[in-house]
Amino acid sequence: MSSYTSEDLKRRAFERAAWVLKHYWEEQKDLLPRAARVHSRIFDTLIHPSHILYGVSVKGTGHTEHLVPCSLIRDQAFKMLWANEDVDAVALMLQRTLKIALITKEEARLLDVDLGFKTTMPGDWCFETGAVTERLDRAEIKLTLVNSSQ
């Protein structure tokens, strides 16, 4: 039996992901042009879905959707590191923005194709203050929340 609580494990997962991103950043920080040269799906192997499941569509499931696209989260982490923010700040950003919802394939098509939000957030969205659900809100995708403490 683990001596870590589920909250400890969740916190450690985000810290671990932040450190992995920092290591990639350190290896690439002097390369030009500046870019995050690591696949955006790196989070899938570092953080268990149970730590980031935010909600389930009231219309059903069939597709796992990141509320904020992974490429934006990865790029934001690198921007933070270039701005000399520490790993703890990156971990907190990951914990706030790295969330998934289970939605229908039709809802995924609405987000990705019809609204053009596959890899973007709405133009006025802000990493520090924006609602992570903004893309789904604009698509009028309603969720049943899995854990109200998210």
N, CA, C and O atoms as a DFTB+ gen file, in Angstrom:
600 C
 N C O
     1  1       0.833      -1.174       0.000
     2  2       0.000       0.000       0.000
     3  2       0.883       1.245       0.000
     4  3       1.865       1.318       0.739
     5  1       0.531       2.214      -0.825
     6  2       1.298       3.447      -0.949
     7  2       1.103       4.343       0.268
     8  3       0.014       4.408       0.837
     9  1       2.158       5.023       0.653
    10  2       2.053       5.981       1.753
    11  2       1.602       7.346       1.250
    12  3       1.479       8.291       2.030
    13  1       1.356       7.450      -0.063
    14  2       0.911       8.703      -0.662
    15  2      -0.606       8.718      -0.809
    16  3      -1.207       7.719      -1.205
    17  1      -1.210       9.832      -0.496
    18  2      -2.647       9.985      -0.709
    19  2      -2.897      10.207      -2.195
    20  3      -1.955      10.441      -2.952
    21  1      -4.145      10.135      -2.616
    22  2      -4.461      10.385      -4.029
    23  2      -4.121      11.826      -4.408
    24  3      -3.708      12.087      -5.538
    25  1      -4.290      12.761      -3.471
    26  2      -3.923      14.158      -3.747
    27  2      -2.413      14.305      -3.878
    28  3      -1.939      15.072      -4.715
    29  1      -1.649      13.578      -3.056
    30  2      -0.190      13.584      -3.170
    31  2       0.237      13.073      -4.545
    32  3       1.097      13.665      -5.197
    33  1      -0.370      11.975      -4.975
    34  2      -0.017      11.382      -6.265
    35  2      -0.349      12.327      -7.414
    36  3       0.411      12.437      -8.376
    37  1      -1.473      12.999      -7.308
    38  2      -1.874      13.954      -8.341
    39  2      -0.883      15.120      -8.401
    40  3      -0.428      15.491      -9.483
    41  1      -0.551      15.691      -7.255
    42  2       0.400      16.806      -7.191
    43  2       1.753      16.383      -7.753
    44  3       2.377      17.116      -8.520
    45  1       2.195      15.192      -7.362
    46  2       3.484      14.692      -7.835
    47  2       3.480      14.467      -9.352
    48  3       4.502      14.672     -10.008
    49  1       2.359      14.054      -9.903
    50  2       2.272      13.847     -11.353
    51  2       2.483      15.168     -12.095
    52  3       3.206      15.208     -13.090
    53  1       1.864      16.239     -11.622
    54  2       2.039      17.539     -12.266
    55  2       3.462      18.062     -12.073
    56  3       4.035      18.659     -12.984
    57  1       4.025      17.841     -10.899
    58  2       5.415      18.251     -10.659
    59  2       6.360      17.483     -11.581
    60  3       7.285      18.058     -12.155
    61  1       6.117      16.179     -11.717
    62  2       6.950      15.341     -12.583
    63  2       6.872      15.837     -14.029
    64  3       7.895      15.949     -14.704
    65  1       5.676      16.128     -14.494
    66  2       5.506      16.619     -15.867
    67  2       6.231      17.949     -16.052
    68  3       6.857      18.180     -17.087
    69  1       6.146      18.820     -15.050
    70  2       6.832      20.115     -15.136
    71  2       8.345      19.921     -15.217
    72  3       9.021      20.611     -15.980
    73  1       8.874      18.985     -14.433
    74  2      10.315      18.719     -14.482
    75  2      10.733      18.139     -15.829
    76  3      11.788      18.495     -16.355
    77  1       9.926      17.260     -16.386
    78  2      10.244      16.703     -17.708
    79  2      10.283      17.818     -18.743
    80  3      11.192      17.867     -19.572
    81  1       9.300      18.713     -18.697
    82  2       9.299      19.838     -19.628
    83  2      10.519      20.734     -19.408
    84  3      11.116      21.221     -20.369
    85  1      10.885      20.948     -18.157
    86  2      12.076      21.769     -17.858
    87  2      13.324      21.114     -18.443
    88  3      14.178      21.801     -19.004
    89  1      13.438      19.795     -18.317
    90  2      14.597      19.107     -18.879
    91  2      14.649      19.255     -20.394
    92  3      15.716      19.508     -20.954
    93  1      13.507      19.100     -21.064
    94  2      13.474      19.317     -22.515
    95  2      13.845      20.754     -22.845
    96  3      14.599      21.006     -23.784
    97  1      13.311      21.703     -22.068
    98  2      13.609      23.115     -22.300
    99  2      15.103      23.380     -22.161
   100  3      15.690      24.077     -22.989
   101  1      15.726      22.825     -21.110
   102  2      17.161      23.033     -20.903
   103  2      17.977      22.538     -22.094
   104  3      18.967      23.160     -22.478
   105  1      17.558      21.422     -22.673
   106  2      18.275      20.844     -23.804
   107  2      18.078      21.644     -25.086
   108  3      18.879      21.526     -26.013
   109  1      17.021      22.459     -25.153
   110  2      16.661      23.157     -26.382
   111  2      16.730      24.675     -26.287
   112  3      16.584      25.357     -27.301
   113  1      16.946      25.218     -25.102
   114  2      16.766      26.651     -24.877
   115  2      17.644      27.541     -25.754
   116  3      17.283      28.691     -26.001
   117  1      18.776      27.046     -26.226
   118  2      19.671      27.859     -27.033
   119  2      19.473      27.677     -28.532
   120  3      20.147      28.324     -29.334
   121  1      18.556      26.801     -28.908
   122  2      18.299      26.568     -30.328
   123  2      17.407      27.678     -30.881
   124  3      16.499      28.158     -30.203
   125  1      17.677      28.071     -32.107
   126  2      16.845      29.075     -32.770
   127  2      16.236      28.459     -34.012
   128  3      16.909      27.662     -34.664
   129  1      15.027      28.770     -34.375
   130  2      14.126      29.630     -33.606
   131  2      13.647      28.906     -32.343
   132  3      13.629      27.678     -32.266
   133  1      13.260      29.723     -31.360
   134  2      12.737      29.146     -30.118
   135  2      11.465      28.364     -30.424
   136  3      10.564      28.848     -31.109
   137  1      11.419      27.158     -29.905
   138  2      10.241      26.315     -30.105
   139  2      10.241      25.228     -29.037
   140  3      11.270      24.931     -28.431
   141  1       9.098      24.657     -28.823
   142  2       8.984      23.532     -27.894
   143  2       9.083      22.264     -28.725
   144  3       8.095      21.799     -29.293
   145  1      10.270      21.718     -28.788
   146  2      10.522      20.554     -29.632
   147  2      10.315      19.265     -28.845
   148  3      11.253      18.509     -28.594
   149  1       9.069      19.040     -28.468
   150  2       8.659      17.812     -27.799
   151  2       7.193      17.617     -28.160
   152  3       6.438      18.587     -28.231
   153  1       6.792      16.394     -28.385
   154  2       5.422      16.131     -28.824
   155  2       4.423      16.583     -27.776
   156  3       4.645      16.411     -26.578
   157  1       3.333      17.156     -28.228
   158  2       2.323      17.677     -27.298
   159  2       1.595      16.576     -26.532
   160  3       0.951      16.855     -25.521
   161  1       1.684      15.363     -26.985
   162  2       1.025      14.255     -26.286
   163  2       1.882      13.669     -25.169
   164  3       1.555      12.618     -24.618
   165  1       2.974      14.347     -24.836
   166  2       3.838      13.876     -23.750
   167  2       3.060      13.730     -22.450
   168  3       3.372      12.866     -21.631
   169  1       2.046      14.573     -22.256
   170  2       1.269      14.523     -21.020
   171  2       0.530      13.201     -20.850
   172  3       0.287      12.759     -19.727
   173  1       0.173      12.572     -21.969
   174  2      -0.578      11.313     -21.906
   175  2       0.200      10.219     -21.176
   176  3      -0.397       9.349     -20.541
   177  1       1.513      10.261     -21.265
   178  2       2.320       9.235     -20.612
   179  2       2.756       9.634     -19.202
   180  3       3.196       8.790     -18.422
   181  1       2.633      10.918     -18.880
   182  2       3.117      11.409     -17.588
   183  2       2.027      11.572     -16.526
   184  3       2.299      11.483     -15.329
   185  1       0.809      11.809     -16.969
   186  2      -0.264      12.090     -16.019
   187  2      -1.454      11.183     -16.321
   188  3      -2.005      11.211     -17.422
   189  1      -1.836      10.394     -15.348
   190  2      -2.944       9.455     -15.527
   191  2      -4.249      10.220     -15.765
   192  3      -4.492      11.247     -15.130
   193  1      -5.084       9.722     -16.675
   194  2      -6.348      10.406     -16.969
   195  2      -7.216      10.661     -15.738
   196  3      -7.966      11.636     -15.707
   197  1      -7.126       9.813     -14.743
   198  2      -7.955      10.025     -13.549
   199  2      -7.588      11.315     -12.814
   200  3      -8.410      11.863     -12.079
   201  1      -6.365      11.799     -13.007
   202  2      -5.938      13.040     -12.364
   203  2      -6.458      14.279     -13.086
   204  3      -6.470      15.370     -12.515
   205  1      -6.889      14.119     -14.336
   206  2      -7.261      15.296     -15.127
   207  2      -8.683      15.237     -15.685
   208  3      -9.093      16.138     -16.418
   209  1      -9.435      14.199     -15.353
   210  2     -10.810      14.103     -15.849
   211  2     -11.676      15.169     -15.187
   212  3     -11.860      15.177     -13.970
   213  1     -12.193      16.051     -16.002
   214  2     -12.982      17.190     -15.531
   215  2     -14.481      16.906     -15.584
   216  3     -15.216      17.190     -14.639
   217  1     -14.921      16.332     -16.722
   218  2     -16.347      16.094     -16.859
   219  2     -16.691      15.206     -18.036
   220  3     -15.833      14.815     -18.827
   221  1     -17.982      14.899     -18.124
   222  2     -18.514      14.035     -19.175
   223  2     -19.679      14.762     -19.832
   224  3     -20.534      15.321     -19.146
   225  1     -19.713      14.754     -21.153
   226  2     -20.779      15.421     -21.881
   227  2     -22.139      14.817     -21.519
   228  3     -22.272      13.603     -21.360
   229  1     -23.125      15.672     -21.396
   230  2     -24.475      15.192     -21.117
   231  2     -25.036      14.425     -22.310
   232  3     -26.019      13.698     -22.167
   233  1     -24.419      14.577     -23.496
   234  2     -24.886      13.880     -24.698
   235  2     -24.232      12.516     -24.886
   236  3     -24.652      11.741     -25.745
   237  1     -23.199      12.214     -24.081
   238  2     -22.545      10.918     -24.203
   239  2     -21.046      11.042     -24.359
   240  3     -20.471      12.114     -24.172
   241  1     -20.417       9.923     -24.707
   242  2     -18.968       9.870     -24.810
   243  2     -18.558       9.298     -26.163
   244  3     -19.385       9.162     -27.065
   245  1     -17.288       8.968     -26.295
   246  2     -16.750       8.413     -27.528
   247  2     -15.457       9.094     -27.936
   248  3     -14.721       8.594     -28.786
   249  1     -15.180      10.260     -27.311
   250  2     -13.976      11.017     -27.646
   251  2     -13.438      11.676     -26.382
   252  3     -14.193      12.249     -25.597
   253  1     -12.118      11.587     -26.195
   254  2     -11.467      12.275     -25.082
   255  2     -10.938      13.600     -25.595
   256  3     -10.133      13.636     -26.526
   257  1     -11.389      14.685     -24.989
   258  2     -11.022      16.033     -25.432
   259  2     -10.262      16.767     -24.339
   260  3     -10.724      16.846     -23.200
   261  1      -9.102      17.302     -24.683
   262  2      -8.389      18.172     -23.758
   263  2      -9.078      19.534     -23.781
   264  3      -9.300      20.096     -24.854
   265  1      -9.416      20.066     -22.615
   266  2     -10.129      21.335     -22.559
   267  2      -9.293      22.464     -23.144
   268  3      -9.812      23.309     -23.873
   269  1      -8.019      22.481     -22.832
   270  2      -7.056      23.381     -23.462
   271  2      -6.141      22.484     -24.290
   272  3      -5.583      21.525     -23.756
   273  1      -5.974      22.772     -25.577
   274  2      -5.147      21.893     -26.404
   275  2      -3.743      21.691     -25.821
   276  3      -3.107      22.630     -25.340
   277  1      -3.285      20.444     -25.879
   278  2      -1.987      20.085     -25.299
   279  2      -0.846      20.905     -25.892
   280  3       0.088      21.264     -25.175
   281  1      -0.904      21.203     -27.172
   282  2       0.187      21.975     -27.782
   283  2       0.274      23.367     -27.175
   284  3       1.373      23.897     -27.013
   285  1      -0.853      23.965     -26.839
   286  2      -0.834      25.286     -26.206
   287  2      -0.258      25.204     -24.794
   288  3       0.498      26.080     -24.372
   289  1      -0.616      24.157     -24.076
   290  2      -0.108      23.978     -22.709
   291  2       1.402      23.769     -22.746
   292  3       2.137      24.384     -21.974
   293  1       1.858      22.906     -23.635
   294  2       3.303      22.662     -23.783
   295  2       4.027      23.954     -24.134
   296  3       5.055      24.270     -23.536
   297  1       3.500      24.703     -25.098
   298  2       4.129      25.954     -25.509
   299  2       4.137      26.973     -24.369
   300  3       5.113      27.703     -24.202
   301  1       3.070      27.027     -23.593
   302  2       3.010      27.945     -22.457
   303  2       4.065      27.579     -21.410
   304  3       4.700      28.459     -20.830
   305  1       4.247      26.296     -21.175
   306  2       5.277      25.865     -20.225
   307  2       6.651      26.349     -20.676
   308  3       7.430      26.847     -19.863
   309  1       6.954      26.208     -21.961
   310  2       8.244      26.660     -22.478
   311  2       8.363      28.178     -22.366
   312  3       9.425      28.683     -22.004
   313  1       7.293      28.913     -22.670
   314  2       7.321      30.383     -22.516
   315  2       7.606      30.763     -21.068
   316  3       8.386      31.679     -20.806
   317  1       6.986      30.075     -20.143
   318  2       7.211      30.355     -18.730
   319  2       8.665      30.111     -18.349
   320  3       9.258      30.896     -17.610
   321  1       9.235      29.031     -18.852
   322  2      10.625      28.715     -18.540
   323  2      11.574      29.726     -19.173
   324  3      12.561      30.114     -18.548
   325  1      11.292      30.164     -20.411
   326  2      12.103      31.206     -21.028
   327  2      12.002      32.518     -20.240
   328  3      12.932      33.325     -20.251
   329  1      10.881      32.725     -19.563
   330  2      10.683      33.930     -18.749
   331  2      11.211      33.742     -17.324
   332  3      10.921      34.544     -16.437
   333  1      11.980      32.687     -17.115
   334  2      12.610      32.396     -15.819
   335  2      11.628      32.063     -14.705
   336  3      11.944      32.236     -13.527
   337  1      10.443      31.588     -15.065
   338  2       9.539      31.096     -14.025
   339  2      10.009      29.714     -13.602
   340  3      10.623      28.991     -14.388
   341  1       9.722      29.352     -12.371
   342  2      10.249      28.098     -11.847
   343  2       9.325      26.917     -12.144
   344  3       8.201      27.077     -12.620
   345  1       9.841      25.735     -11.845
   346  2       9.122      24.490     -12.116
   347  2       7.804      24.437     -11.343
   348  3       6.814      23.905     -11.845
   349  1       7.786      24.978     -10.138
   350  2       6.543      24.981      -9.358
   351  2       5.447      25.778     -10.061
   352  3       4.283      25.378     -10.050
   353  1       5.816      26.905     -10.674
   354  2       4.832      27.715     -11.406
   355  2       4.314      26.946     -12.619
   356  3       3.125      27.001     -12.933
   357  1       5.205      26.235     -13.293
   358  2       4.789      25.421     -14.441
   359  2       3.856      24.304     -13.970
   360  3       2.842      24.037     -14.615
   361  1       4.184      23.659     -12.869
   362  2       3.336      22.588     -12.331
   363  2       1.940      23.114     -11.991
   364  3       0.939      22.453     -12.266
   365  1       1.878      24.294     -11.398
   366  2       0.572      24.888     -11.079
   367  2      -0.219      25.209     -12.338
   368  3      -1.431      24.995     -12.383
   369  1       0.466      25.728     -13.374
   370  2      -0.207      26.002     -14.643
   371  2      -0.746      24.705     -15.236
   372  3      -1.873      24.669     -15.730
   373  1       0.054      23.640     -15.190
   374  2      -0.398      22.348     -15.703
   375  2      -1.619      21.867     -14.930
   376  3      -2.590      21.393     -15.521
   377  1      -1.566      21.989     -13.617
   378  2      -2.679      21.521     -12.806
   379  2      -3.960      22.296     -13.106
   380  3      -5.054      21.737     -13.039
   381  1      -3.829      23.558     -13.431
   382  2      -5.001      24.384     -13.730
   383  2      -5.559      24.134     -15.128
   384  3      -6.774      24.165     -15.323
   385  1      -4.685      23.887     -16.099
   386  2      -5.139      23.849     -17.494
   387  2      -5.222      22.461     -18.117
   388  3      -5.952      22.269     -19.089
   389  1      -4.502      21.506     -17.585
   390  2      -4.491      20.166     -18.186
   391  2      -5.668      19.368     -17.648
   392  3      -5.581      18.723     -16.603
   393  1      -6.767      19.428     -18.384
   394  2      -8.018      18.757     -18.014
   395  2      -8.586      18.091     -19.265
   396  3      -8.371      18.556     -20.384
   397  1      -9.313      16.999     -19.055
   398  2      -9.985      16.334     -20.171
   399  2     -11.470      16.199     -19.879
   400  3     -11.917      16.197     -18.732
   401  1     -12.206      16.087     -20.969
   402  2     -13.632      15.794     -20.879
   403  2     -13.927      14.679     -21.871
   404  3     -13.294      14.577     -22.921
   405  1     -14.878      13.864     -21.526
   406  2     -15.357      12.825     -22.442
   407  2     -16.573      13.397     -23.144
   408  3     -17.580      13.718     -22.514
   409  1     -16.464      13.521     -24.466
   410  2     -17.541      14.106     -25.262
   411  2     -17.859      13.171     -26.425
   412  3     -17.174      12.168     -26.629
   413  1     -18.895      13.500     -27.180
   414  2     -19.247      12.680     -28.336
   415  2     -18.343      13.025     -29.518
   416  3     -17.718      14.085     -29.545
   417  1     -18.283      12.132     -30.476
   418  2     -17.512      12.390     -31.694
   419  2     -18.098      13.578     -32.461
   420  3     -17.359      14.339     -33.084
   421  1     -19.405      13.735     -32.417
   422  2     -20.049      14.871     -33.083
   423  2     -19.636      16.187     -32.420
   424  3     -19.396      17.182     -33.104
   425  1     -19.557      16.189     -31.106
   426  2     -19.116      17.388     -30.394
   427  2     -17.652      17.700     -30.703
   428  3     -17.270      18.864     -30.820
   429  1     -16.845      16.663     -30.832
   430  2     -15.429      16.854     -31.180
   431  2     -15.320      17.478     -32.570
   432  3     -14.495      18.365     -32.788
   433  1     -16.138      17.024     -33.498
   434  2     -16.133      17.600     -34.852
   435  2     -16.552      19.064     -34.816
   436  3     -15.973      19.896     -35.515
   437  1     -17.542      19.375     -34.016
   438  2     -17.985      20.766     -33.862
   439  2     -16.819      21.636     -33.381
   440  3     -16.568      22.705     -33.936
   441  1     -16.117      21.177     -32.356
   442  2     -14.973      21.936     -31.820
   443  2     -13.844      22.065     -32.838
   444  3     -13.366      23.166     -33.114
   445  1     -13.424      20.927     -33.391
   446  2     -12.228      20.877     -34.231
   447  2     -12.434      21.477     -35.612
   448  3     -11.602      22.246     -36.092
   449  1     -13.543      21.124     -36.249
   450  2     -13.755      21.491     -37.652
   451  2     -14.658      22.718     -37.782
   452  3     -14.264      23.731     -38.359
   453  1     -15.851      22.616     -37.250
   454  2     -16.822      23.699     -37.441
   455  2     -16.372      25.012     -36.795
   456  3     -16.502      26.077     -37.400
   457  1     -15.845      24.939     -35.570
   458  2     -15.419      26.150     -34.864
   459  2     -13.921      26.432     -35.016
   460  3     -13.457      27.520     -34.674
   461  1     -13.169      25.459     -35.525
   462  2     -11.734      25.659     -35.747
   463  2     -10.899      25.718     -34.482
   464  3      -9.860      26.378     -34.456
   465  1     -11.341      25.035     -33.431
   466  2     -10.645      25.073     -32.150
   467  2      -9.817      23.818     -31.872
   468  3      -9.571      23.499     -30.709
   469  1      -9.387      23.107     -32.901
   470  2      -8.629      21.874     -32.667
   471  2      -7.351      22.136     -31.873
   472  3      -7.043      21.398     -30.937
   473  1      -6.611      23.170     -32.234
   474  2      -5.344      23.452     -31.565
   475  2      -5.268      24.883     -31.026
   476  3      -4.185      25.384     -30.725
   477  1      -6.422      25.530     -30.910
   478  2      -6.426      26.912     -30.438
   479  2      -7.513      27.122     -29.388
   480  3      -8.433      26.319     -29.233
   481  1      -7.368      28.211     -28.691
   482  2      -8.412      28.703     -27.791
   483  2      -9.000      29.939     -28.450
   484  3      -8.381      30.498     -29.354
   485  1     -10.176      30.380     -28.025
   486  2     -10.721      31.628     -28.575
   487  2      -9.710      32.765     -28.407
   488  3      -8.967      32.795     -27.426
   489  1      -9.682      33.686     -29.349
   490  2      -8.665      34.735     -29.405
   491  2      -8.524      35.581     -28.162
   492  3      -7.432      36.073     -27.876
   493  1      -9.599      35.764     -27.413
   494  2      -9.525      36.620     -26.229
   495  2      -9.238      35.834     -24.953
   496  3      -9.290      36.394     -23.858
   497  1      -8.938      34.549     -25.083
   498  2      -8.697      33.710     -23.914
   499  2      -7.308      33.974     -23.339
   500  3      -6.363      34.226     -24.086
   501  1      -7.183      33.917     -22.016
   502  2      -5.929      34.196     -21.320
   503  2      -5.537      33.002     -20.448
   504  3      -6.367      32.465     -19.715
   505  1      -4.268      32.587     -20.530
   506  2      -3.805      31.437     -19.752
   507  2      -3.967      31.631     -18.254
   508  3      -4.314      30.692     -17.537
   509  1      -3.719      32.830     -17.784
   510  2      -3.742      33.072     -16.347
   511  2      -5.152      33.163     -15.771
   512  3      -5.387      32.748     -14.636
   513  1      -6.085      33.701     -16.544
   514  2      -7.409      33.976     -15.986
   515  2      -8.569      33.325     -16.734
   516  3      -9.688      33.294     -16.222
   517  1      -8.325      32.811     -17.920
   518  2      -9.404      32.261     -18.732
   519  2      -9.955      30.951     -18.202
   520  3      -9.236      30.152     -17.602
   521  1     -11.231      30.745     -18.432
   522  2     -11.868      29.484     -18.050
   523  2     -11.345      28.374     -18.958
   524  3     -11.326      28.520     -20.180
   525  1     -10.919      27.261     -18.353
   526  2     -10.403      26.160     -19.163
   527  2     -11.498      25.561     -20.044
   528  3     -11.199      24.884     -21.027
   529  1     -12.734      25.799     -19.706
   530  2     -13.862      25.266     -20.473
   531  2     -14.295      26.178     -21.619
   532  3     -15.304      25.902     -22.267
   533  1     -13.568      27.244     -21.882
   534  2     -14.003      28.260     -22.852
   535  2     -14.350      27.679     -24.225
   536  3     -15.364      28.063     -24.808
   537  1     -13.541      26.770     -24.752
   538  2     -13.840      26.177     -26.068
   539  2     -15.166      25.428     -26.025
   540  3     -16.002      25.577     -26.917
   541  1     -15.354      24.622     -24.982
   542  2     -16.588      23.855     -24.864
   543  2     -17.777      24.777     -24.600
   544  3     -18.878      24.525     -25.090
   545  1     -17.561      25.837     -23.829
   546  2     -18.629      26.801     -23.580
   547  2     -19.089      27.442     -24.892
   548  3     -20.288      27.576     -25.136
   549  1     -18.133      27.834     -25.730
   550  2     -18.480      28.466     -27.016
   551  2     -19.218      27.490     -27.932
   552  3     -20.049      27.898     -28.743
   553  1     -18.911      26.212     -27.797
   554  2     -19.581      25.183     -28.596
   555  2     -20.882      24.718     -27.949
   556  3     -21.592      23.877     -28.501
   557  1     -21.190      25.268     -26.785
   558  2     -22.385      24.909     -26.017
   559  2     -22.425      23.423     -25.676
   560  3     -23.479      22.787     -25.701
   561  1     -21.240      22.884     -25.354
   562  2     -21.132      21.494     -24.911
   563  2     -21.267      21.503     -23.398
   564  3     -20.447      22.089     -22.692
   565  1     -22.297      20.855     -22.916
   566  2     -22.583      20.820     -21.479
   567  2     -21.955      19.570     -20.866
   568  3     -22.026      18.474     -21.421
   569  1     -21.342      19.772     -19.710
   570  2     -20.676      18.667     -19.024
   571  2     -21.311      18.398     -17.676
   572  3     -21.810      19.302     -17.006
   573  1     -21.278      17.143     -17.301
   574  2     -21.524      16.760     -15.915
   575  2     -20.145      16.674     -15.295
   576  3     -19.310      15.885     -15.737
   577  1     -19.898      17.492     -14.261
   578  2     -18.592      17.526     -13.645
   579  2     -18.326      16.235     -12.887
   580  3     -19.214      15.686     -12.234
   581  1     -17.092      15.760     -12.981
   582  2     -16.704      14.519     -12.302
   583  2     -16.323      14.810     -10.872
   584  3     -16.632      14.033      -9.969
   585  1     -15.646      15.939     -10.658
   586  2     -15.186      16.291      -9.310
   587  2     -15.325      17.805      -9.159
   588  3     -14.659      18.557      -9.871
   589  1     -16.156      18.250      -8.268
   590  2     -16.416      19.676      -8.127
   591  2     -15.214      20.458      -7.618
   592  3     -15.227      21.687      -7.689
   593  1     -14.166      19.797      -7.103
   594  2     -12.998      20.513      -6.611
   595  2     -12.033      20.875      -7.729
   596  3     -10.968      21.428      -7.456
   597  1     -12.371      20.581      -8.975
   598  2     -11.500      20.890     -10.101
   599  2     -11.547      22.353     -10.358
   600  3     -10.882      22.842     -11.271
